[in-house]
Amino acid sequence: MKLAGLFILQVFALVKLVCSHPIDNTDEIKLNKDFSLTNVLNMKKIPDVWDVQGSSVLEEGRIILTPKESTKGSLWHKTSYPLGDSFTIEWTFRSVNHVGKSEGGLSFWFITGAQKDDQALFNGPSTYDGLQLLVDNNGPVSPSIRAILNDGSKPVPKADLYDKTFAYCLMGYQDSSVPSTLRLTYDRNDNNLLKLQVDNRVCFQTRKVQIPKGNYRIGVTADNGNTPEHFELFKMKTFDGVIEDSYIPNVNSMPQPKMITKVIDKDTGAEKLVEKTAFDAETEKISNYEIYRKLDRVEGKVLANDIHELETQIVALMKGQEDILKQVGHLTQALSNRLQSQDGESKTQVDMESFNDFIGLNEKLEVLLEESQKLREASKRTGQSGTHIDEIVRKLTIWIIPLIFIMSVMAYYTFRIRQEIIKTKLL
């Protein structure tokens, strides 16, 4: 019976919890189904609003962009996406059948001003205005995901692609049975926040990139080089705004590459590997230009570890403290008004009784001072043993002063305690 009663109480508590926290479906309201692929598993064919190019094929609940060795594939939406103030795009993908260096890669695009026949960059355009996210294993830091911006004024050569990267992080994506999810978020109203998350872990975020309003093409392209690597797309969601998962804090950030340099001891010839940061000086003498460059990198590091969430929490704490101070002020005013409403005569009587200790102490001090004065006058009149009497008075004074101080302190705390007792009785 006790177990049954406990079970009923737990069920009741669970129902109450669910009822008090209604399900938030605002993300589903923001979902733009025209620019999304949410049900690839049950698709018989890719919707007509998508332009399927190259070797891309729908097979067993996934879109395989590179189904065979040395193939290319792409998936572009036929209409442009109208960007207002914010958007969020999620891509769920996987790479299988290959591990190691490759000339190929997988690109996610949010661009404008590109020619459809331009396929020079991982089966995507080399001349574009917008943002490219590249997943590959041919860069200087091995498998990674990186972000590249271009203004469309000139093409981006594949050889210069890694030098034009403004943010990247390490990502072990190859030959994984578990798909990965990229979440790209942009919010103009949040000081142009641009954020990339990989499986709910922050890769980078910055407020130095501004994406203008306009119409943008959304697409995915892949090129596996000369390898049998399969790039597969499982799901894609486009939201007209920022979703709840975009606000996940930067607690679990993606790993960043570390630069290692070999140091050789000139005397012993011993070798050791030392981690080298981006802020270390490359030479013993460094110019002002190099200092400015390193300071700019520091600023980028600070921006990448955005403290906006911490600042918001501090502001909330300050507001809470202000509210508490206001409530304490109201309580103090209420107590003051209540004390003032008490009978004036009784209050005066209580106050006089509270000062009785001080009055008695004052009378005792006056008696001691009078006695001391009488002794001094007697010694002056007699003129005999005057030095002896003065010495006695001096010693008495030395003992009386600490005694007076101690009695004053005790009287003060007695007065405070009685005041607190009186207030408690009045309340």
C-alpha positions as CSV (number, residue, x, y, z in Angstrom):
1,M,0.0,0.0,0.0
2,K,2.8,2.4,0.8
3,L,4.5,1.7,-2.5
4,A,1.2,2.3,-4.3
5,G,0.7,5.5,-2.5
6,L,4.2,6.7,-3.3
7,F,3.7,5.8,-7.0
8,I,0.5,7.8,-7.1
9,L,2.2,10.8,-5.5
10,Q,5.0,10.6,-8.1
11,V,2.5,10.5,-10.9
12,F,0.6,13.4,-9.5
13,A,3.9,15.5,-9.2
14,L,4.8,14.6,-12.8
15,V,1.4,15.7,-14.1
16,K,1.6,18.9,-12.1
17,L,5.1,19.6,-13.5
18,V,4.0,19.0,-17.1
19,C,0.9,21.2,-16.7
20,S,3.0,24.0,-15.1
21,H,5.5,23.9,-18.0
22,P,3.6,23.9,-21.3
23,I,5.4,22.7,-24.4
24,D,7.1,25.5,-26.3
25,N,6.4,25.2,-30.0
26,T,7.8,28.5,-31.2
27,D,10.6,26.8,-33.1
28,E,8.1,24.8,-35.1
29,I,6.3,28.0,-35.9
30,K,9.5,29.5,-37.2
31,L,10.2,26.4,-39.4
32,N,10.2,27.3,-43.1
33,K,9.0,24.1,-44.7
34,D,9.6,25.3,-48.3
35,F,13.3,25.5,-47.6
36,S,13.6,22.4,-45.5
37,L,14.0,18.7,-45.9
38,T,12.6,17.2,-42.7
39,N,11.3,13.8,-43.9
40,V,14.0,12.4,-46.1
41,L,13.5,9.0,-44.5
42,N,10.0,8.6,-46.0
43,M,10.7,10.4,-49.3
44,K,10.1,8.6,-52.6
45,K,11.8,11.4,-54.5
46,I,13.4,14.8,-53.8
47,P,10.8,17.7,-54.0
48,D,10.7,19.6,-57.3
49,V,11.7,22.9,-55.5
50,W,15.2,21.5,-55.2
51,D,17.7,21.4,-58.0
52,V,19.6,18.1,-57.9
53,Q,22.9,18.1,-59.9
54,G,25.8,15.8,-60.5
55,S,25.8,12.3,-59.1
56,S,23.4,13.0,-56.2
57,V,20.8,10.3,-55.5
58,L,18.1,9.6,-53.0
59,E,18.8,6.2,-51.4
60,E,17.5,4.5,-48.2
61,G,16.4,7.7,-46.4
62,R,19.4,9.8,-47.3
63,I,20.7,11.9,-50.1
64,I,24.1,10.6,-51.2
65,L,25.9,13.5,-53.0
66,T,29.0,11.3,-53.9
67,P,27.8,7.7,-54.3
68,K,30.9,6.5,-56.1
69,E,34.6,7.1,-56.4
70,S,35.6,10.4,-58.0
71,T,32.1,11.8,-58.2
72,K,30.5,15.2,-57.5
73,G,27.0,16.2,-56.4
74,S,25.0,19.1,-55.3
75,L,21.6,20.2,-54.0
76,W,20.4,23.8,-54.5
77,H,17.0,25.3,-53.8
78,K,15.5,26.7,-57.0
79,T,14.3,29.9,-55.4
80,S,16.1,32.4,-53.3
81,Y,15.6,32.7,-49.5
82,P,14.5,36.2,-48.4
83,L,16.6,37.2,-45.4
84,G,15.1,39.6,-43.0
85,D,16.8,40.1,-39.6
86,S,17.6,36.6,-38.6
87,F,17.7,32.9,-39.7
88,T,18.8,29.5,-38.5
89,I,19.8,26.6,-40.7
90,E,20.5,23.0,-39.6
91,W,22.2,20.4,-41.7
92,T,22.5,16.8,-40.7
93,F,25.2,14.9,-42.7
94,R,27.7,12.1,-42.6
95,S,30.9,10.9,-44.3
96,V,31.7,7.2,-44.7
97,N,34.0,4.9,-46.7
98,H,37.2,7.0,-46.3
99,V,39.6,8.2,-43.7
100,G,42.6,10.4,-44.3
101,K,43.7,13.2,-46.6
102,S,41.5,14.1,-49.6
103,E,41.4,16.7,-52.3
104,G,37.6,16.7,-51.9
105,G,35.2,18.2,-49.3
106,L,31.7,19.1,-48.4
107,S,30.4,22.7,-48.6
108,F,27.3,24.4,-47.2
109,W,26.4,27.7,-48.9
110,F,24.4,30.8,-48.0
111,I,25.3,33.1,-50.9
112,T,24.1,35.5,-53.6
113,G,25.5,36.6,-56.9
114,A,26.9,33.2,-58.0
115,Q,26.6,31.7,-61.5
116,K,24.9,28.3,-61.7
117,D,27.6,26.9,-64.1
118,D,30.4,27.9,-61.7
119,Q,31.5,24.7,-60.0
120,A,35.2,25.3,-59.5
121,L,35.2,25.1,-55.7
122,F,34.1,21.7,-54.3
123,N,31.5,21.5,-57.0
124,G,30.3,25.0,-55.9
125,P,30.9,28.5,-57.1
126,S,34.3,30.2,-56.7
127,T,32.9,33.7,-57.2
128,Y,30.1,34.5,-54.7
129,D,28.9,37.0,-52.2
130,G,28.1,35.4,-48.9
131,L,29.2,32.6,-46.6
132,Q,30.7,29.2,-47.3
133,L,31.2,26.4,-44.6
134,L,33.7,23.8,-45.7
135,V,34.2,20.4,-44.2
136,D,37.4,18.8,-45.4
137,N,40.6,17.0,-44.5
138,N,43.1,18.7,-46.7
139,G,44.0,21.7,-44.7
140,P,47.0,22.4,-42.4
141,V,45.2,21.3,-39.3
142,S,43.7,18.0,-40.7
143,P,39.9,17.3,-40.5
144,S,38.1,20.5,-39.7
145,I,35.2,22.8,-40.5
146,R,36.0,26.4,-41.6
147,A,34.1,29.5,-42.6
148,I,35.0,31.6,-45.6
149,L,33.5,35.0,-46.6
150,N,33.6,36.6,-50.0
151,D,32.2,39.8,-51.4
152,G,31.8,38.5,-55.0
153,S,34.4,41.0,-56.4
154,K,36.8,38.2,-57.4
155,P,36.9,34.4,-57.3
156,V,38.4,32.4,-54.4
157,P,41.2,30.1,-55.6
158,K,41.2,26.7,-54.0
159,A,44.9,27.2,-53.2
160,D,44.1,30.3,-51.2
161,L,41.0,28.9,-49.5
162,Y,42.7,28.2,-46.1
163,D,44.3,31.6,-45.9
164,K,40.9,33.3,-46.4
165,T,39.3,31.4,-43.5
166,F,38.1,33.7,-40.7
167,A,37.1,31.0,-38.3
168,Y,37.5,27.2,-38.0
169,C,37.6,24.3,-35.5
170,L,38.7,20.7,-35.5
171,M,36.1,18.1,-36.4
172,G,36.6,14.4,-36.8
173,Y,33.8,13.7,-39.3
174,Q,35.2,10.9,-41.5
175,D,33.9,7.4,-41.6
176,S,31.4,8.0,-38.8
177,S,28.3,5.9,-38.3
178,V,26.7,8.7,-36.3
179,P,25.6,11.8,-38.3
180,S,26.7,15.3,-37.3
181,T,24.5,18.4,-37.2
182,L,25.6,21.9,-38.1
183,R,23.6,24.8,-36.9
184,L,24.3,28.2,-38.4
185,T,22.6,31.2,-36.7
186,Y,22.5,34.9,-37.6
187,D,20.7,37.5,-35.7
188,R,20.9,41.1,-36.7
189,N,19.0,42.3,-33.6
190,D,21.6,40.7,-31.4
191,N,24.4,43.0,-32.6
192,N,24.9,40.9,-35.8
193,L,25.5,37.6,-33.9
194,L,26.9,34.9,-36.3
195,K,27.2,31.5,-34.6
196,L,28.1,28.0,-35.7
197,Q,27.4,25.0,-33.6
198,V,28.4,21.4,-34.2
199,D,26.2,18.9,-32.3
200,N,25.3,21.6,-29.8
201,R,28.9,22.5,-29.3
202,V,30.1,26.0,-30.2
203,C,32.6,26.1,-33.1
204,F,32.7,29.9,-33.3
205,Q,30.7,33.0,-32.9
206,T,31.3,36.6,-33.8
207,R,29.6,40.0,-34.1
208,K,32.0,41.4,-36.7
209,V,30.2,39.9,-39.7
210,Q,27.1,41.7,-41.1
211,I,24.9,39.8,-43.6
212,P,22.8,42.4,-45.5
213,K,19.1,41.9,-46.1
214,G,18.3,40.4,-49.5
215,N,17.7,37.1,-51.4
216,Y,20.2,34.3,-50.8
217,R,20.7,30.9,-52.4
218,I,20.9,27.9,-50.0
219,G,22.8,24.8,-51.1
220,V,25.0,21.9,-50.4
221,T,27.8,20.7,-52.7
222,A,30.3,17.8,-52.5
223,D,33.4,16.5,-54.3
224,N,35.2,13.4,-53.0
225,G,38.3,13.9,-55.2
226,N,39.8,10.6,-56.1
227,T,38.5,8.7,-53.1
228,P,35.4,6.5,-52.5
229,E,34.2,8.9,-49.7
230,H,30.4,9.2,-49.5
231,F,29.0,12.5,-48.4
232,E,25.4,11.9,-47.2
233,L,22.7,14.5,-46.3
234,F,20.0,13.2,-43.9
235,K,18.1,16.3,-43.0
236,M,17.9,20.1,-43.5
237,K,15.9,22.6,-41.5
238,T,15.5,26.3,-42.2
239,F,14.0,28.6,-39.6
240,D,12.9,32.2,-40.1
241,G,14.5,33.4,-36.9
242,V,16.6,32.2,-34.0
243,I,15.6,28.9,-32.3
244,E,16.0,27.9,-28.7
245,D,19.0,25.6,-29.2
246,S,20.9,28.5,-30.7
247,Y,21.2,30.0,-27.2
248,I,23.1,27.1,-25.8
249,P,26.1,28.8,-24.0
250,N,29.7,28.4,-24.9
251,V,30.4,25.8,-22.1
252,N,31.4,22.9,-24.4
253,S,33.3,24.6,-27.2
254,M,34.8,22.7,-30.2
255,P,38.5,21.9,-30.0
256,Q,40.8,24.4,-31.6
257,P,44.1,23.5,-33.4
258,K,47.4,23.8,-31.5
259,M,50.6,24.8,-33.2
260,I,53.7,22.7,-32.2
261,T,57.3,23.7,-32.9
262,K,60.5,21.8,-32.5
263,V,63.1,23.3,-30.2
264,I,66.7,22.1,-30.4
265,D,69.2,22.8,-27.6
266,K,72.3,24.3,-29.2
267,D,74.6,22.9,-26.5
268,T,73.3,19.3,-26.1
269,G,71.4,18.8,-29.3
270,A,68.4,17.6,-27.4
271,E,65.0,18.1,-29.2
272,K,61.6,18.8,-27.7
273,L,58.2,19.8,-28.9
274,V,56.7,23.0,-27.6
275,E,53.2,24.2,-28.0
276,K,53.2,27.6,-29.8
277,T,50.3,29.9,-29.6
278,A,49.1,32.5,-32.1
279,F,50.5,35.3,-29.9
280,D,54.1,34.1,-29.6
281,A,56.7,36.2,-31.3
282,E,58.2,34.6,-34.4
283,T,61.5,36.6,-34.0
284,E,63.3,38.2,-31.1
285,K,62.7,41.6,-32.6
286,I,59.1,42.5,-33.4
287,S,57.7,45.5,-35.2
288,N,54.7,47.6,-34.3
289,Y,52.9,46.1,-37.2
290,E,53.3,42.6,-35.8
291,I,52.1,43.9,-32.4
292,Y,48.9,45.3,-33.9
293,R,48.3,42.0,-35.8
294,K,48.7,40.0,-32.6
295,L,46.3,42.4,-30.7
296,D,43.8,41.9,-33.4
297,R,44.1,38.2,-32.9
298,V,43.5,38.6,-29.2
299,E,40.4,40.6,-29.9
300,G,39.2,37.9,-32.2
301,K,39.8,35.3,-29.4
302,V,37.8,37.4,-27.0
303,L,34.9,37.8,-29.5
304,A,35.0,34.1,-30.2
305,N,34.5,33.4,-26.5
306,D,31.5,35.7,-26.4
307,I,30.5,37.0,-22.9
308,H,27.1,38.2,-23.8
309,E,25.3,35.5,-21.8
310,L,27.5,36.3,-18.7
311,E,26.7,40.0,-19.1
312,T,23.0,39.3,-19.3
313,Q,23.2,37.3,-16.0
314,I,25.1,40.1,-14.3
315,V,22.5,42.6,-15.3
316,A,19.7,40.3,-14.1
317,L,21.5,39.9,-10.7
318,M,21.9,43.7,-10.4
319,K,18.2,44.1,-11.1
320,G,17.4,41.5,-8.5
321,Q,19.5,43.4,-5.9
322,E,17.6,46.6,-6.7
323,D,14.3,44.9,-6.2
324,I,15.4,43.5,-2.9
325,L,16.6,47.0,-1.7
326,K,13.2,48.4,-2.7
327,Q,11.4,45.7,-0.7
328,V,13.6,46.3,2.3
329,G,12.9,50.0,2.1
330,H,9.2,49.4,2.0
331,L,9.5,47.1,5.1
332,T,11.5,49.7,7.0
333,Q,9.0,52.4,6.2
334,A,6.1,50.2,7.3
335,L,7.9,49.5,10.6
336,S,8.6,53.2,11.1
337,N,5.0,54.1,10.5
338,R,3.8,51.4,13.0
339,L,6.2,52.7,15.7
340,Q,5.0,56.2,15.2
341,S,1.4,55.1,15.6
342,Q,2.0,53.9,19.1
343,D,0.9,56.0,22.1
344,G,3.3,58.9,22.5
345,E,3.3,58.9,26.3
346,S,4.1,55.2,26.7
347,K,6.8,55.6,24.1
348,T,8.3,58.5,26.0
349,Q,8.2,56.5,29.2
350,V,9.9,53.5,27.5
351,D,12.6,55.8,26.1
352,M,13.3,57.3,29.5
353,E,13.5,53.9,31.1
354,S,16.0,52.9,28.3
355,F,18.3,55.9,29.3
356,N,18.2,55.1,33.0
357,D,21.5,53.1,32.7
358,F,23.2,56.1,31.1
359,I,21.9,58.5,33.7
360,G,23.0,56.3,36.6
361,L,26.5,55.9,35.0
362,N,26.7,59.7,34.6
363,E,25.9,60.2,38.3
364,K,28.6,57.7,39.4
365,L,31.2,59.4,37.2
366,E,30.3,62.8,38.7
367,V,30.8,61.4,42.2
368,L,34.2,60.0,41.3
369,L,35.3,63.3,39.8
370,E,34.2,65.2,42.9
371,E,36.1,62.9,45.2
372,S,39.2,63.3,43.0
373,Q,38.9,67.1,43.1
374,K,38.5,67.1,46.9
375,L,41.7,65.0,47.3
376,R,43.6,67.5,45.2
377,E,42.4,70.5,47.1
378,A,43.2,68.8,50.5
379,S,46.8,68.1,49.4
380,K,47.3,71.7,48.3
381,R,46.0,73.1,51.6
382,T,48.1,70.9,53.9
383,G,51.3,71.0,51.8
384,Q,52.4,67.8,53.5
385,S,52.9,64.6,51.6
386,G,51.6,66.4,48.5
387,T,53.7,64.3,46.2
388,H,52.4,61.1,47.8
389,I,48.7,62.2,47.4
390,D,49.3,63.3,43.7
391,E,50.8,59.9,43.0
392,I,47.7,58.2,44.5
393,V,45.4,60.4,42.4
394,R,47.4,59.6,39.2
395,K,47.2,55.9,39.9
396,L,43.5,56.1,40.6
397,T,43.0,58.0,37.3
398,I,44.9,55.3,35.4
399,W,42.5,52.7,36.8
400,I,39.4,54.7,36.5
401,I,39.6,55.6,32.8
402,P,39.6,51.9,31.5
403,L,36.8,51.2,34.0
404,I,34.8,54.1,32.6
405,F,35.3,52.8,29.1
406,I,34.3,49.3,29.9
407,M,31.2,50.5,31.8
408,S,30.3,52.7,28.8
409,V,30.5,49.8,26.3
410,M,28.5,47.5,28.6
411,A,25.9,50.2,29.1
412,Y,25.7,50.8,25.3
413,Y,25.1,47.1,24.5
414,T,22.6,46.9,27.4
415,F,20.7,49.8,25.9
416,R,20.8,48.2,22.4
417,I,19.5,44.9,23.7
418,R,16.7,46.5,25.7
419,Q,15.7,48.5,22.6
420,E,15.5,45.3,20.5
421,I,13.4,43.7,23.2
422,I,11.0,46.7,23.3
423,K,10.7,46.6,19.5
424,T,9.9,42.9,19.6
425,K,7.2,43.5,22.2
426,L,5.7,46.3,20.2
427,L,5.5,44.2,17.1
